[in-house]
Amino acid sequence: MYTIIDQEQWPRREIFDFFATSKCPHYMVAGYIDVSRLLRFKREHHLSFYLSLVYLTTQAVNAIDNFRMRIVEGKPVIYDKIHANFTHKRSDEELYHIYTALLEGTLTEWVTRTSESIAQQHQLFAGEPHMPNLVYCSCNPTVDATAMSNPNMADPDDAIPRINWGKYVQRDGKWMVNVSVTPNHRFVDGYHVGLFFTHLQRLIDNLA
């Protein structure tokens, strides 16, 4: 479900129109997140670290209105809820798969259910059908990447955020992971990216 944004009353209209003239209104910001608490949580509950971070990332996206905005039939809209689309592979494989999962249930419930589903995946795409109200997540767990770009960013109307990260590393006694956020500037400014990092860190720090 989404609501069409009333452009006449929209404070962002001038910015939206300005970046509409850009062939590539996408940009990327990267920064470190402290995942020490998440590592403890996943060990205590026997969960996938990666899927846990996908879930929390999608939650953080949902907490910010601008990250839920998309363009549908040429009009800006805001979706009620964003769901997760992510790449994954098993340790005995080289090829990645792509899975789409509705964001439903608690972290533990979602990770457990999703882990069982992707264990049976052999084709490239699986899970829910593709939809505009997604966030794309991906990880390269072998590299301490300080930034990660994305393919298929040629459509200036594409407002699905891409969020990527590498492996977690220890820095000053904390386990850190560098997260890259690639949004569409028609909807998302640096201020909103900062809010995303704040929300994501708070969600991790508040894990019971």
N, CA, C and O of each residue as an XYZ file, in Angstrom:
832
protein
N       0.840     -1.191      0.000
C       0.000      0.000      0.000
C       0.882      1.251      0.000
O       1.919      1.302      0.662
N       0.445      2.251     -0.754
C       1.188      3.503     -0.761
C       0.225      4.674     -0.860
O      -0.944      4.515     -1.212
N       0.741      5.849     -0.544
C      -0.015      7.096     -0.647
C       0.680      7.995     -1.653
O       1.893      8.191     -1.577
N      -0.080      8.545     -2.598
C       0.489      9.493     -3.560
C       0.800     10.796     -2.839
O      -0.047     11.328     -2.122
N       1.988     11.301     -3.021
C       2.414     12.542     -2.361
C       1.805     13.733     -3.082
O       1.896     13.835     -4.306
N       1.190     14.625     -2.336
C       0.614     15.854     -2.886
C       1.757     16.828     -3.166
O       2.261     17.477     -2.249
N       2.162     16.930     -4.420
C       3.329     17.734     -4.758
C       3.105     19.231     -4.519
O       4.062     19.973     -4.296
N       1.867     19.668     -4.563
C       1.585     21.083     -4.327
C       1.891     21.485     -2.885
O       2.258     22.628     -2.615
N       1.737     20.540     -1.969
C       1.972     20.814     -0.550
C       3.282     20.194     -0.048
O       3.547     20.207      1.154
N       4.090     19.662     -0.941
C       5.286     18.907     -0.572
C       6.488     19.837     -0.451
O       6.910     20.410     -1.455
N       7.050     20.006      0.735
C       8.213     20.893      0.886
C       9.406     20.467      0.034
O      10.275     21.282     -0.275
N       9.447     19.196     -0.342
C      10.588     18.665     -1.083
C      10.436     18.815     -2.596
O      11.332     18.410     -3.337
N       9.363     19.366     -3.061
C       9.090     19.351     -4.500
C      10.217     19.975     -5.321
O      10.594     19.430     -6.358
N      10.761     21.110     -4.873
C      11.798     21.785     -5.645
C      13.047     20.913     -5.780
O      13.649     20.853     -6.852
N      13.439     20.236     -4.692
C      14.593     19.340     -4.731
C      14.294     18.145     -5.629
O      15.129     17.738     -6.437
N      13.093     17.588     -5.480
C      12.676     16.456     -6.300
C      12.765     16.795     -7.781
O      13.287     16.008     -8.571
N      12.258     17.964     -8.160
C      12.281     18.382     -9.560
C      13.705     18.677    -10.027
O      14.057     18.382    -11.170
N      14.514     19.250     -9.159
C      15.891     19.577     -9.526
C      16.675     18.314     -9.897
O      17.338     18.274    -10.934
N      16.599     17.296     -9.058
C      17.344     16.073     -9.324
C      16.678     15.210    -10.390
O      17.280     14.247    -10.865
N      15.446     15.541    -10.773
C      14.793     14.824    -11.861
C      15.507     15.078    -13.185
O      15.370     14.288    -14.119
N      16.264     16.166    -13.278
C      16.988     16.491    -14.504
C      18.324     15.756    -14.594
O      18.996     15.807    -15.624
N      18.708     15.071    -13.513
C      19.985     14.370    -13.495
C      19.845     12.980    -14.116
O      18.868     12.274    -13.865
N      20.834     12.597    -14.928
C      20.829     11.256    -15.500
C      21.114     10.197    -14.441
O      20.688      9.049    -14.564
N      21.833     10.594    -13.410
C      22.133      9.665    -12.318
C      22.028     10.407    -10.991
O      23.020     10.950    -10.506
N      20.837     10.435    -10.401
C      20.652     11.134     -9.132
C      21.067     10.314     -7.915
O      20.814     10.714     -6.779
N      21.700      9.175     -8.149
C      22.103      8.307     -7.047
C      23.483      8.716     -6.532
O      24.324      9.193     -7.294
N      23.701      8.527     -5.244
C      24.994      8.797     -4.636
C      25.207      7.797     -3.517
O      24.280      7.085     -3.132
N      26.421      7.740     -2.993
C      26.729      6.726     -1.983
C      27.439      7.354     -0.795
O      28.312      8.208     -0.947
N      27.038      6.905      0.404
C      27.688      7.301      1.654
C      28.033      6.029      2.413
O      27.211      5.117      2.499
N      29.241      5.957      2.965
C      29.671      4.769      3.700
C      30.163      5.169      5.088
O      30.752      6.234      5.272
N      29.910      4.303      6.049
C      30.362      4.557      7.410
C      30.321      3.281      8.236
O      29.662      2.308      7.871
N      31.033      3.299      9.350
C      31.123      2.109     10.195
C      29.975      2.043     11.209
O      29.522      3.058     11.738
N      29.526      0.815     11.456
C      28.529      0.501     12.468
C      29.153     -0.468     13.464
O      29.864     -1.395     13.075
N      28.889     -0.253     14.745
C      29.367     -1.160     15.790
C      28.384     -2.326     15.906
O      27.235     -2.148     16.307
N      28.856     -3.518     15.548
C      27.982     -4.700     15.555
C      28.335     -5.659     16.699
O      27.956     -6.829     16.662
N      29.050     -5.172     17.704
C      29.460     -6.036     18.818
C      28.259     -6.683     19.493
O      28.272     -7.880     19.779
N      27.222     -5.891     19.745
C      26.037     -6.436     20.418
C      25.312     -7.427     19.519
O      24.781     -8.424     20.009
N      25.278     -7.179     18.238
C      24.624     -8.094     17.311
C      25.347     -9.434     17.265
O      24.704    -10.480     17.183
N      26.674     -9.415     17.317
C      27.428    -10.670     17.324
C      27.114    -11.492     18.568
O      26.966    -12.711     18.491
N      27.013    -10.832     19.701
C      26.662    -11.553     20.926
C      25.247    -12.111     20.828
O      24.994    -13.251     21.218
N      24.328    -11.307     20.307
C      22.931    -11.718     20.194
C      22.791    -12.934     19.276
O      22.080    -13.882     19.607
N      23.463    -12.907     18.131
C      23.308    -14.007     17.178
C      23.911    -15.297     17.736
O      23.423    -16.387     17.435
N      24.964    -15.186     18.545
C      25.543    -16.384     19.148
C      24.633    -16.932     20.241
O      24.476    -18.146     20.377
N      24.035    -16.033     21.018
C      23.131    -16.461     22.083
C      21.899    -17.163     21.526
O      21.381    -18.093     22.144
N      21.428    -16.724     20.363
C      20.181    -17.241     19.797
C      20.411    -18.135     18.582
O      19.452    -18.590     17.957
N      21.681    -18.392     18.241
C      22.029    -19.293     17.139
C      21.398    -18.831     15.822
O      20.713    -19.596     15.142
N      21.641    -17.576     15.482
C      21.068    -16.975     14.288
C      22.160    -16.605     13.296
O      23.328    -16.478     13.662
N      21.775    -16.435     12.056
C      22.677    -15.927     11.033
C      22.961    -14.452     11.287
O      22.039    -13.649     11.424
N      24.245    -14.100     11.351
C      24.608    -12.682     11.503
C      24.125    -11.879     10.298
O      23.558    -10.797     10.447
N      24.356    -12.418      9.113
C      23.996    -11.702      7.893
C      22.494    -11.431      7.818
O      22.076    -10.296      7.591
N      21.691    -12.465      8.006
C      20.244    -12.262      7.932
C      19.739    -11.360      9.044
O      18.787    -10.604      8.849
N      20.366    -11.432     10.205
C      19.982    -10.540     11.295
C      20.229     -9.080     10.913
O      19.419     -8.204     11.215
N      21.352     -8.832     10.250
C      21.650     -7.463      9.836
C      20.752     -7.017      8.692
O      20.401     -5.839      8.612
N      20.374     -7.927      7.810
C      19.401     -7.595      6.766
C      18.080     -7.156      7.394
O      17.487     -6.158      6.984
N      17.628     -7.913      8.392
C      16.365     -7.589      9.073
C      16.445     -6.216      9.737
O      15.541     -5.397      9.575
N      17.508     -5.964     10.475
C      17.651     -4.691     11.185
C      17.820     -3.532     10.211
O      17.313     -2.436     10.451
N      18.531     -3.771      9.116
C      18.676     -2.744      8.084
C      17.326     -2.366      7.506
O      17.035     -1.185      7.316
N      16.505     -3.358      7.228
C      15.174     -3.091      6.671
C      14.299     -2.371      7.684
O      13.505     -1.505      7.318
N      14.437     -2.721      8.940
C      13.716     -1.988      9.981
C      14.133     -0.529     10.026
O      13.284      0.356     10.137
N      15.433     -0.268      9.940
C      15.930      1.110      9.963
C      15.420      1.893      8.762
O      15.082      3.071      8.888
N      15.360      1.251      7.599
C      14.810      1.895      6.402
C      13.358      2.276      6.624
O      12.933      3.366      6.240
N      12.597      1.386      7.241
C      11.180      1.658      7.483
C      10.950      2.800      8.457
O       9.879      3.408      8.457
N      11.935      3.097      9.282
C      11.786      4.152     10.290
C      11.897      5.558      9.705
O      11.607      6.537     10.392
N      12.316      5.664      8.442
C      12.565      6.970      7.827
C      11.662      7.136      6.610
O      11.770      6.369      5.653
N      10.786      8.115      6.633
C       9.817      8.310      5.553
C      10.478      8.361      4.180
O      10.007      7.717      3.243
N      11.563      9.120      4.053
C      12.172      9.339      2.740
C      12.701      8.057      2.112
O      12.753      7.944      0.887
N      13.094      7.092      2.936
C      13.569      5.819      2.414
C      12.419      4.934      1.933
O      12.645      3.912      1.284
N      11.188      5.329      2.251
C      10.010      4.570      1.801
C       9.358      5.210      0.577
O       8.305      4.754      0.131
N       9.967      6.254      0.034
C       9.408      6.952     -1.119
C       9.894      6.325     -2.410
O      11.056      5.938     -2.530
N       8.986      6.228     -3.378
C       9.288      5.663     -4.686
C       8.547      6.477     -5.753
O       7.771      7.379     -5.436
N       8.800      6.146     -7.012
C       8.082      6.759     -8.130
C       7.241      5.682     -8.794
O       7.769      4.676     -9.267
N       5.945      5.892     -8.828
C       5.009      4.945     -9.425
C       4.205      5.682    -10.489
O       3.513      6.654    -10.188
N       4.298      5.220    -11.729
C       3.606      5.839    -12.860
C       3.915      7.329    -12.933
O       3.036      8.150    -13.195
N       5.175      7.659    -12.698
C       5.638      9.037    -12.824
C       5.355      9.928    -11.636
O       5.713     11.106    -11.652
N       4.712      9.389    -10.595
C       4.343     10.209     -9.433
C       5.092      9.743     -8.189
O       5.298      8.543     -8.002
N       5.501     10.684     -7.337
C       6.138     10.286     -6.081
C       5.106      9.745     -5.101
O       4.033     10.322     -4.924
N       5.447      8.634     -4.473
C       4.547      8.010     -3.497
C       5.365      7.632     -2.273
O       6.594      7.593     -2.318
N       4.665      7.355     -1.179
C       5.322      6.833      0.018
C       4.624      5.532      0.412
O       3.408      5.492      0.602
N       5.411      4.488      0.528
C       4.872      3.173      0.873
C       4.703      3.039      2.383
O       5.441      3.638      3.165
N       3.712      2.239      2.771
C       3.484      1.975      4.192
C       4.615      1.147      4.783
O       4.979      1.328      5.945
N       5.178      0.228      3.977
C       6.182     -0.691      4.507
C       7.135     -1.127      3.409
O       6.748     -1.323      2.257
N       8.392     -1.273      3.801
C       9.438     -1.748      2.904
C       9.854     -3.153      3.322
O       9.918     -3.457      4.513
N      10.137     -4.009      2.342
C      10.533     -5.385      2.602
C      11.960     -5.629      2.097
O      12.564     -4.762      1.466
N      12.478     -6.806      2.382
C      13.902     -7.087      2.147
C      14.134     -7.911      0.889
O      13.458     -8.912      0.649
N      15.095     -7.474      0.099
C      15.598     -8.241     -1.035
C      17.111     -8.335     -0.847
O      17.776     -7.311     -0.686
N      17.657     -9.539     -0.866
C      19.077     -9.676     -0.530
C      19.729    -10.804     -1.314
O      19.069    -11.756     -1.732
N      21.028    -10.680     -1.503
C      21.819    -11.738     -2.109
C      22.316    -12.669     -1.008
O      22.446    -12.278      0.152
N      22.591    -13.919     -1.404
C      23.133    -14.865     -0.427
C      23.747    -16.044     -1.168
O      23.429    -16.292     -2.331
N      24.625    -16.765     -0.491
C      25.152    -18.010     -1.034
C      25.576    -18.911      0.118
O      25.894    -18.446      1.213
N      25.572    -20.211     -0.158
C      26.046    -21.173      0.829
C      27.566    -21.308      0.735
O      28.164    -20.943     -0.277
N      28.172    -21.822      1.766
C      29.630    -21.917      1.826
C      30.202    -22.872      0.769
O      31.367    -22.755      0.390
N      29.379    -23.815      0.296
C      29.854    -24.772     -0.705
C      29.580    -24.318     -2.131
O      29.727    -25.098     -3.071
N      29.175    -23.035     -2.299
C      28.850    -22.514     -3.619
C      29.730    -21.302     -3.952
O      30.304    -20.666     -3.067
N      29.815    -21.006     -5.241
C      30.450    -19.780     -5.693
C      29.430    -18.750     -6.143
O      29.663    -17.547     -6.024
N      28.296    -19.218     -6.662
C      27.287    -18.326     -7.206
C      26.329    -17.828     -6.129
O      25.926    -18.570     -5.233
N      25.980    -16.561     -6.243
C      25.016    -15.964     -5.316
C      23.585    -16.173     -5.823
O      23.347    -16.349     -7.018
N      22.642    -16.148     -4.876
C      21.220    -16.184     -5.179
C      20.585    -14.901     -4.641
O      21.176    -14.194     -3.825
N      19.380    -14.617     -5.111
C      18.653    -13.419     -4.677
C      17.305    -13.846     -4.118
O      16.575    -14.618     -4.740
N      16.987    -13.336     -2.940
C      15.760    -13.744     -2.255
C      15.003    -12.499     -1.785
O      15.606    -11.533     -1.317
N      13.684    -12.536     -1.915
C      12.819    -11.456     -1.435
C      11.940    -11.982     -0.317
O      11.244    -12.984     -0.482
N      11.975    -11.295      0.836
C      11.221    -11.754      2.005
C      10.436    -10.597      2.605
O      10.965     -9.499      2.781
N       9.178    -10.849      2.916
C       8.371     -9.850      3.612
C       8.923     -9.645      5.020
O       9.350    -10.598      5.673
N       8.911     -8.414      5.476
C       9.395     -8.109      6.821
C       8.254     -8.338      7.809
O       7.483     -7.425      8.102
N       8.156     -9.558      8.315
C       7.084     -9.926      9.241
C       7.665    -10.703     10.410
O       8.544    -11.544     10.226
N       7.174    -10.423     11.613
C       7.617    -11.140     12.800
C       8.811    -10.487     13.470
O       9.321     -9.464     13.012
N       9.242    -11.089     14.551
C      10.404    -10.598     15.285
C      11.679    -10.954     14.528
O      11.645    -11.715     13.561
N      12.792    -10.400     14.971
C      14.077    -10.713     14.356
C      14.325    -12.218     14.363
O      14.658    -12.798     13.330
N      14.163    -12.852     15.525
C      14.411    -14.288     15.641
C      13.480    -15.086     14.732
O      13.919    -16.019     14.060
N      12.202    -14.728     14.707
C      11.239    -15.432     13.862
C      11.593    -15.275     12.381
O      11.590    -16.244     11.622
N      11.896    -14.049     11.991
C      12.182    -13.772     10.576
C      13.447    -14.485     10.125
O      13.456    -15.116      9.068
N      14.513    -14.393     10.911
C      15.774    -15.023     10.527
C      15.627    -16.543     10.465
O      16.138    -17.178      9.543
N      14.936    -17.124     11.436
C      14.734    -18.576     11.440
C      13.950    -19.024     10.218
O      14.336    -19.979      9.543
N      12.855    -18.340      9.932
C      12.008    -18.699      8.785
C      12.757    -18.495      7.460
O      12.700    -19.340      6.567
N      13.444    -17.384      7.351
C      14.146    -17.077      6.106
C      15.329    -18.015      5.891
O      15.601    -18.419      4.760
N      16.030    -18.362      6.962
C      17.147    -19.295      6.859
C      16.686    -20.631      6.295
O      17.359    -21.221      5.450
N      15.542    -21.105      6.764
C      15.005    -22.378      6.277
C      14.628    -22.294      4.798
O      14.815    -23.251      4.047
N      14.098    -21.152      4.392
C      13.672    -20.993      2.996
C      14.850    -20.925      2.045
O      14.848    -21.601      1.017
N      15.854    -20.126      2.365
C      16.965    -19.967      1.423
C      17.848    -21.210      1.372
O      18.593    -21.399      0.411
N      17.772    -22.060      2.397
C      18.536    -23.314      2.366
C      18.055    -24.228      1.247
O      18.790    -25.103      0.788
N      16.810    -24.016      0.812
C      16.234    -24.854     -0.244
C      16.317    -24.183     -1.620
O      15.840    -24.738     -2.610
N      16.923    -22.990     -1.686
C      16.929    -22.241     -2.942
C      18.081    -22.689     -3.838
O      19.228    -22.762     -3.397
N      17.764    -22.988     -5.100
C      18.784    -23.367     -6.068
C      18.733    -22.487     -7.312
O      19.732    -22.368     -8.021
N      17.593    -21.871     -7.585
C      17.482    -20.971     -8.717
C      17.979    -19.574     -8.323
O      18.194    -19.300     -7.142
N      18.161    -18.694     -9.314
C      18.701    -17.361     -9.034
C      17.773    -16.548     -8.152
O      18.220    -15.964     -7.164
N      16.470    -16.498     -8.490
C      15.502    -15.694     -7.743
C      14.526    -16.601     -7.011
O      14.114    -17.635     -7.537
N      14.157    -16.210     -5.796
C      13.164    -16.966     -5.030
C      12.511    -16.036     -4.008
O      12.908    -14.883     -3.840
N      11.502    -16.575     -3.338
C      10.776    -15.794     -2.341
C       9.600    -15.068     -2.961
O       8.976    -15.575     -3.894
N       9.298    -13.904     -2.460
C       8.170    -13.115     -2.948
C       8.479    -12.532     -4.326
O       9.646    -12.370     -4.683
N       7.426    -12.212     -5.109
C       7.649    -11.551     -6.399
C       8.296    -10.178     -6.186
O       8.157     -9.569     -5.125
N       8.993     -9.713     -7.200
C       9.619     -8.397     -7.087
C       8.556     -7.317     -6.921
O       7.468     -7.405     -7.490
N       8.886     -6.301     -6.135
C       7.967     -5.201     -5.865
C       8.779     -3.925     -5.690
O       9.969     -3.999     -5.381
N       8.169     -2.755     -5.878
C       8.917     -1.503     -5.743
C       9.330     -1.201     -4.296
O      10.357     -0.565     -4.058
N       8.524     -1.659     -3.340
C       8.780     -1.304     -1.944
C       9.747     -2.292     -1.291
O       9.409     -3.026     -0.362
N      10.978     -2.269     -1.834
C      12.045     -3.116     -1.327
C      13.250     -2.266     -0.953
O      13.357     -1.104     -1.345
N      14.149     -2.865     -0.190
C      15.507     -2.371     -0.056
C      16.419     -3.505     -0.499
O      16.220     -4.654     -0.105
N      17.422     -3.185     -1.319
C      18.357     -4.194     -1.797
C      19.552     -4.266     -0.848
O      20.226     -3.264     -0.612
N      19.808     -5.449     -0.309
C      20.939     -5.644      0.604
C      21.895     -6.667      0.014
O      21.478     -7.632     -0.627
N      23.180     -6.442      0.238
C      24.182     -7.386     -0.231
C      25.426     -7.270      0.633
O      25.690     -6.226      1.229
N      26.192     -8.367      0.691
C      27.365     -8.409      1.547
C      28.478     -9.189      0.870
O      28.234    -10.201      0.213
N      29.701     -8.710      1.035
C      30.886     -9.482      0.664
C      31.638     -9.770      1.960
O      32.396     -8.924      2.433
N      31.439    -10.950      2.540
C      31.993    -11.237      3.865
C      33.485    -11.526      3.872
O      34.051    -11.828      4.923
N      34.133    -11.437      2.708
C      35.566    -11.735      2.640
C      36.428    -10.479      2.607
O      37.654    -10.573      2.659
N      35.804     -9.298      2.520
C      36.553     -8.057      2.350
C      36.080     -7.012      3.361
O      34.879     -6.825      3.554
N      37.026     -6.338      3.999
C      36.693     -5.182      4.836
C      36.519     -3.992      3.905
O      37.380     -3.115      3.828
N      35.392     -3.975      3.199
C      35.162     -2.960      2.167
C      34.824     -1.620      2.805
O      33.979     -1.553      3.699
N      35.467     -0.568      2.359
C      35.172      0.770      2.863
C      34.106      1.460      2.030
O      33.594      2.510      2.419
N      33.767      0.876      0.886
C      32.687      1.386      0.045
C      32.359      0.331     -0.994
O      33.238     -0.404     -1.443
N      31.085      0.259     -1.378
C      30.647     -0.714     -2.381
C      29.644     -0.048     -3.316
O      28.622      0.473     -2.870
N      29.940     -0.068     -4.614
C      29.018      0.473     -5.606
C      28.083     -0.631     -6.083
O      28.224     -1.792     -5.697
N      27.123     -0.251     -6.929
C      26.105     -1.195     -7.381
C      25.885     -1.090     -8.880
O      26.033     -0.010     -9.451
N      25.529     -2.213     -9.535
C      25.160     -2.161    -10.948
C      23.707     -1.727    -11.117
O      22.976     -1.562    -10.140
N      23.304     -1.546    -12.365
C      21.901     -1.262    -12.711
C      21.358     -0.005    -12.024
O      20.268     -0.014    -11.453
N      22.138      1.069    -12.094
C      21.702      2.338    -11.508
C      21.437      3.384    -12.592
O      21.571      4.581    -12.341
N      21.061      2.942    -13.796
C      20.917      3.854    -14.933
C      19.560      4.556    -14.967
O      19.413      5.577    -15.640
N      18.572      4.028    -14.257
C      17.221      4.602    -14.298
C      17.096      5.686    -13.236
O      17.126      5.366    -12.047
N      16.958      6.953    -13.613
C      16.861      8.024    -12.604
C      15.603      7.937    -11.749
O      15.533      8.566    -10.692
N      14.607      7.166    -12.189
C      13.390      6.985    -11.394
C      13.502      5.836    -10.401
O      12.595      5.623     -9.596
N      14.587      5.106    -10.449
C      14.798      3.982     -9.536
C      15.151      4.542     -8.154
O      16.227      5.107     -7.960
N      14.239      4.379     -7.206
C      14.444      4.932     -5.860
C      14.618      3.842     -4.809
O      14.523      4.120     -3.613
N      14.871      2.609     -5.234
C      15.121      1.530     -4.272
C      16.529      1.703     -3.706
O      17.494      1.661     -4.469
N      16.678      1.893     -2.404
C      18.018      2.048     -1.837
C      18.814      0.752     -1.931
O      18.257     -0.336     -1.790
N      20.108      0.870     -2.168
C      21.030     -0.258     -2.116
C      21.874     -0.097     -0.855
O      22.461      0.959     -0.621
N      21.928     -1.141     -0.056
C      22.717     -1.095      1.184
C      23.622     -2.316      1.210
O      23.158     -3.455      1.146
N      24.922     -2.059      1.305
C      25.928     -3.121      1.195
C      26.890     -3.040      2.371
O      27.068     -1.981      2.973
N      27.504     -4.168      2.689
C      28.550     -4.162      3.699
C      29.529     -5.303      3.450
O      29.228     -6.257      2.732
N      30.709     -5.183      4.061
C      31.728     -6.217      3.968
C      31.784     -7.025      5.249
O      30.786     -7.157      5.956
N      32.953     -7.562      5.541
C      33.081     -8.391      6.740
C      33.267     -7.508      7.971
O      33.727     -6.371      7.871
N      32.906     -8.047      9.125
C      33.133     -7.295     10.363
C      34.569     -7.501     10.829
O      35.134     -8.589     10.718
N      35.138     -6.422     11.352
C      36.530     -6.418     11.789
C      36.611     -5.773     13.166
O      35.737     -4.995     13.548
N      37.662     -6.100     13.904
C      37.820     -5.557     15.253
C      38.644     -4.272     15.201
O      39.741     -4.237     14.644
N      38.093     -3.236     15.787
C      38.769     -1.943     15.866
C      38.588     -1.362     17.260
O      37.463     -1.141     17.707
N      39.692     -1.117     17.938
C      39.662     -0.519     19.271
C      38.744     -1.292     20.226
O      38.005     -0.701     21.012
N      38.807     -2.616     20.140
C      38.036     -3.461     21.040
C      36.585     -3.646     20.661
O      35.837     -4.289     21.397
N      36.159     -3.092     19.518
C      34.783     -3.243     19.060
C      34.767     -3.946     17.707
O      35.701     -3.821     16.916
N      33.683     -4.689     17.456
C      33.501     -5.312     16.151
C      32.714     -4.357     15.268
O      31.585     -3.985     15.590
N      33.322     -3.964     14.149
C      32.757     -2.940     13.281
C      32.540     -3.500     11.877
O      33.266     -4.386     11.428
N      31.535     -2.971     11.199
C      31.322     -3.305      9.793
C      31.021     -2.011      9.047
O      30.256     -1.169      9.517
N      31.635     -1.869      7.879
C      31.413     -0.673      7.069
C      30.197     -0.881      6.184
O      30.120     -1.855      5.435
N      29.254      0.033      6.274
C      27.992     -0.055      5.540
C      27.950      1.050      4.489
O      28.183      2.219      4.796
N      27.649      0.667      3.238
C      27.480      1.631      2.144
C      25.998      1.796      1.845
O      25.274      0.812      1.696
N      25.549      3.039      1.759
C      24.144      3.343      1.475
C      24.072      4.122      0.166
O      24.691      5.178      0.035
N      23.319      3.604     -0.803
C      23.164      4.271     -2.096
C      21.690      4.579     -2.324
O      20.936      3.697     -2.736
N      21.263      5.816     -2.063
C      19.864      6.215     -2.267
C      19.720      7.077     -3.525
O      20.699      7.359     -4.218
N      18.505      7.481     -3.799
C      18.195      8.414     -4.879
C      18.009      9.804     -4.267
O      17.193      9.998     -3.366
N      18.787     10.765     -4.777
C      18.778     12.114     -4.195
C      17.454     12.841     -4.402
O      17.217     13.876     -3.779
N      16.598     12.321     -5.258
C      15.281     12.941     -5.438
C      14.461     12.837     -4.152
O      13.576     13.654     -3.897
N      14.771     11.823     -3.352
C      14.039     11.608     -2.109
C      14.909     11.721     -0.862
O      14.451     12.193      0.178
N      16.146     11.295     -0.965
C      16.974     11.102      0.232
C      18.194     12.018      0.193
O      18.973     11.987     -0.760
N      18.354     12.835      1.238
C      19.523     13.696      1.398
C      20.495     13.063      2.395
O      20.202     12.036      3.008
N      21.650     13.696      2.541
C      22.623     13.223      3.511
C      22.065     13.200      4.917
O      22.440     12.348      5.723
N      21.175     14.127      5.220
C      20.528     14.151      6.541
C      19.795     12.843      6.809
O      19.888     12.283      7.901
N      19.071     12.362      5.813
C      18.298     11.125      5.987
C      19.216      9.910      6.071
O      18.919      8.958      6.792
N      20.339      9.937      5.333
C      21.312      8.852      5.451
C      21.869      8.812      6.866
O      22.056      7.738      7.437
N      22.135      9.990      7.430
C      22.588     10.045      8.819
C      21.566      9.468      9.775
O      21.925      8.777     10.729
N      20.282      9.746      9.526
C      19.223      9.165     10.350
C      19.229      7.646     10.247
O      19.030      6.950     11.242
N      19.459      7.137      9.043
C      19.509      5.686      8.857
C      20.602      5.065      9.721
O      20.354      4.085     10.423
N      21.802      5.625      9.676
C      22.894      5.083     10.482
C      22.557      5.150     11.971
O      22.850      4.219     12.721
N      21.944      6.248     12.393
C      21.564      6.391     13.800
C      20.545      5.338     14.201
O      20.676      4.711     15.253
N      19.526      5.140     13.362
C      18.488      4.147     13.664
C      19.066      2.741     13.694
O      18.756      1.957     14.591
N      19.906      2.422     12.714
C      20.474      1.083     12.654
C      21.336      0.810     13.882
O      21.252     -0.268     14.470
N      22.162      1.774     14.274
C      22.995      1.575     15.451
C      22.148      1.410     16.709
O      22.467      0.593     17.573
N      21.080      2.180     16.811
C      20.206      2.089     17.980
C      19.510      0.735     18.045
O      19.378      0.155     19.123
N      19.061      0.227     16.892
C      18.411     -1.083     16.858
C      19.375     -2.175     17.327
O      18.979     -3.082     18.060
N      20.624     -2.090     16.911
C      21.613     -3.079     17.330
C      21.904     -2.956     18.814
O      21.936     -3.957     19.529
N      22.116     -1.733     19.281
C      22.470     -1.512     20.685
C      21.342     -1.904     21.636
O      21.590     -2.237     22.795
N      20.095     -1.864     21.142
C      18.947     -2.153     21.991
C      18.495     -3.613     21.928
O      17.452     -3.959     22.483
N      19.270     -4.471     21.258
C      18.905     -5.884     21.223
C      18.903     -6.443     22.649
O      19.837     -6.228     23.422
N      17.835     -7.160     22.970
C      17.678     -7.639     24.354
C      18.680     -8.735     24.649
O      18.706     -9.265     25.760
